[in-house]
Amino acid sequence: MVVLKTCLQVTHPSPSCIRVVASILRHECLRGFYKGFTTSLTGTIPARALYVSTLEVTKSAVGTTTV
């Protein structure tokens, strides 16, 4: 969806979503829909790890305080 949204924003005469999907499939095959996925994961995985570890530390600290 992000690739489709970006393609729609970049094109000046606004084509329909179906035309953009067809164009991506025609020019880049299915791989075109996964452009930037690795880059996205590079930022998402560390952020999620930090979030989960902070959540667990907070739960541990609050759990011992309330008991």
Buried (B, 14 or more C-beta within 10 A) or exposed (E): EEBEEEBBEEEEEEEEEEEBBEBBEEEEEEEBBEBEEEEEEEEEEEEEEEEEEEEEEEEEEEEEEEE
